[in-house]
Amino acid sequence: MNIIRYGAVVLLLTVGVGGQDRPAFEVASIRPTAPDQSEVVVGVRITGTQLRISRWPLREYLAMAYRVRPQQISGPDSLATLYDISATIPTGVSQDKVPEMLQALFADRFQMKSHLEKRDAPVYALEVGKDGLKVKEVALDPAAAAAPGATNVQGVGGGNTVSLDGGDGSSFTLSNNRVEVRRMTMERFAGLATRFLDRPVVDFTGLSGRYDLTLDVAPEDYTAMLVRAAVGQGIQLPPQALQAMNFGSLNPLKAGMERAGFRLDARNAPLDFLVVDSIAKTPTEN
């Protein structure tokens, strides 16, 4: 049954923690995303000083800005609203400062007030299995490694398939009851897998290399994962589709990860949560 037509995957940019200063974009345009019932493209592109992000809910922008997972954000229902942002990064400012610039943008244009707090929360802990890995580290795509310094991350959703091109030779695809991961670090895999599960995935492997994974999942688990990702992306689905999240296993990737030599166990761990105390429903004029 074709119940999903959406762009459910966005890739949180992997950036280092910046300093205490918080630079701002030179100029920035924030527009509500235009309705689209066809195949949806969700993407991030940074070329030189130009930043373009399409079809992200506010919650995703805040996750990127404060380096937390979407499940670690609490706030009003308006955080599900989709926006497109175009902005200019000041000359000489590193792309690594984009999260700080987004923080400044939301404080200015949405008059947002928030705070971080530590909470003990349920997670899936990703670790290397006791018998070691059963997959080998793979090299970065030489063509991607030689490409000029641009960030281009794009997710495409249509029918019951979701595909993400990481822009650096990595990819994450859900299709035909299978998760296909190519040339991806475990830290990035954890961030993406989180979007399809009922709790955050936290990488405790300590691995810095890239890996290929093929994870088969039961049909009922596959549907539940797609629906959960769509809901997290702010997509409106009918009640019969939402019921799919009540079926299937609680940890659908566990068996596949164990076959690859990993552990993916449910436990509690301390996480940083972003609490949005107040935020305007619409931004001030561009």
N, C-alpha and C positions, 0 to 999 in steps of 0.2 A: 504494500500500500504506500503510495507516494504521499507522505504527510509532511515532509520537510522541503522547503525551498528557501534557502537562506545562506548568508555568509556567517557561519558559526564560529570560525576560527580567526583569531587575530594573534599575532606573535608579539608578546611583550618584548620590547627591545632590551637586549642584554647590555647593560651599561654599568660602569663602575660607580661607586659612591663618590659624589662630588664633594667639594669643599663647603665652607660655611656661607660663601657668597651665593646669591641667587640672581643670575642674570635674567634679562627679559628679552623677548623677541623684539625686533625693530618694528615690525608691523604684523598684525595677525587678523585673519578673518574667520569668524565662527558662524556657520550656517546650519540650520536644521537639515538633516538628510532628506532628499526628495524621496517620496514613496516610490517603490519599485517592486513589482510582483514577479518579475522574471529572475533569471540567475543573478546572484548578487556577488559583487566583488568587494572584499574588505581589504584595505591595504595601507601600508606605510611606505612613503618614499622620501628619502632625503638626498638631494643632489646639490652639492655645493652648499649654498646658504638657504636653499628652498626646501621647506618641509610641507608635505601633503599627507593628510590622514583622512580616510574616507570610511563612512558608515560605522563609526564607533559610538557606543553609548557612553554617557558621562562616566559611568563606573569604570570603563576600560581606560579612559584617559587618566583618571585618578590613580588607577593601578599602576600605570606607566609612570606617572609623575612622582608617586611616593614609593615605588618599588615594592609593592605588595601584590598579592593575588586578588582577583575580583571578590572572592569569598571573604576576604579580610577587610572589607569595606562595609560600613553600616551607615545608612542615611535615608533620605526620603525617596519616594517612588520615582521622582523626577530624574534620578540617576540612570534610569533605563532609557532616557531620551537619546536618540541618535543625532550626532552632529558630524559635519565635515569641517576640518580645520586646515587653513593654508597660512603659513607663517614664514617670515624671513629671519634667519639666524644671523646675529651680528657678525660682521667680518672678524675673523680671528678667534671666534668662540668655538670650542670643540662641540661635535655632535653629542658627546657624553653629557653635556649640560642641558640637553633637551628636557629631561625630567624637571630640573629646577626652573627652566623657563615656563613649562606648563604649570608648575605651582604658582608662579607669579601671575600667569595669565588668568587662572581661575580665581585667585584672590582679587584681581583687578576687575575682571569682566563679570564674574558671578558673585562677587562680594562673599566668597566662601570663607567660612571659619571652621577649623577642624583641629583635631589633636590625635596623637598616636598613643596607644596604650597596649601594654603586653597582656595577652590572655592565653590561658592553657586551652588548646583547641584540638579536636579530633583531626588527624591527618593520616595519609598513607605514607609510611616511611620507606623510601627507596634505598636499598642497600645491596651490596654484593652478597650473593649466596654463600653459604658455608663451604661449598665445594668449588667455588670460583666461577668465573665467567665461562659461558659456553659459546660466546660470540667474540670475534676478533675486532680490534680497533681498525677503523678504515681511515684512509687519508682524505683530506679536504679535496674537493674537486679542483684540479689544477686550473681550469678555466676560471672558476670563481675566485681562486686565490690570486690570480693575476689581474682580476678586474680592477678598474679604478675605484677610488674610495667613495662609493655611494651605497646607501641603504635602500633596498627595495624588497619589501616583504608583502606578499599578496596571498590572500585566502579566497577561494572560490567555492561557493555552495550552490548545488542545483540537484533537484531530485533527492536521492538518498545518499549522496556522495559529498564529502568535504575534502578539499585538497589545499594544502598550504605549501607555497614555494618560499623557503626561508631567505632567498636572495643571496645565499652564500654557498650554494650547492647542497643545502640540506632541504629535506621535505618531510611532510607529515600528512598522510592520506588515510581517510576512512572510506572504504568501498567494499561492497560485497562481503559484509560480515568479517572484515579484516582491517587491522591497523598496520599500515606500512610506514616504517620510519627509515629514512636514509640520511647517512652522514650527519647525525645529530648528536650533540653532547647530552649527557644525562640531565644536566641542569636545565637545558632548554626543553628536553622531553618532558621533564616533570612539570614545567610551567604549562605546556600544551595539554598534557594528559589531565591536568587539574580541571580543565574546562569541560571535560566529559564525565567527570566523576562527582560523587556526592560530598567530597571533602578535598582539601588541598593535597597535592603530592609534594613531598619535601625530599630533595636529593641529599642523602647522607653517604653516597658512594665514595666521594673524594676523587672520582675519575674526571680527568680533563679531556680525554680523547673523544672521538666521534665513533658512533656505532650504527649498524644497520639492524633493525628489528622487524620481524613479521609476527604479529600477534593475532591469532584467530579468536573470535568471540562468538558466542551463541547469538542467534538472530534476535532474541528478545533483549539481550544485553546491548546489542548493536543499536537497536531502535531507541532504547532508553538513553544511551550515550548521546545520540543525535538530538533527541528532544531536550535533554538537560543542557547541552551546549546552546541550543537555540533559545531556550528560556534565559540563560545567562547573558545572551547577546541582546536581550530585550525584544525578541521576536514574539509576536502574539500568535498563539496556537489554540486550536479548539480544545474543549475539555477532553474529548476522546483521545487526542494526541497526548495530552498531559498525563493521562492515566498510565501511559507506557513506562513512566519513571517508577511506578510501583511494582513492576515486574522485573524479573531477572535477578542476577546475583548482586550483592552489595559491593563486591570488588571484582569487576569483570576482567581486569587485566592481570590479576594475580597469577593465574595458571600459566599464561603466556610468558610473563616475565620470569617465572621460575624455570621454565624450559630454556630460557636464554641465560640462566645463571644468576638471576637477581632475586631479591626478596622484595615484596611489596605488602607490608603488613600494616594493619590498622593499629594506631596507638594515639596517645595524646602528646603534644609538644607545645612549648611556648612560642607564640607567633605575635608579630606586631600587627595591630588592627588600626585602621584609619577610621575615626569616628567623625562624620560630617555633622557638625553642630548646627550650621545654617548655610543655605545656598540659595541664590535667586533661581526662580523657575526659568527665566530667560536671561541671556547675557545682555549687557549694555551694547549699544550700537557699535558696529565695526568702524 
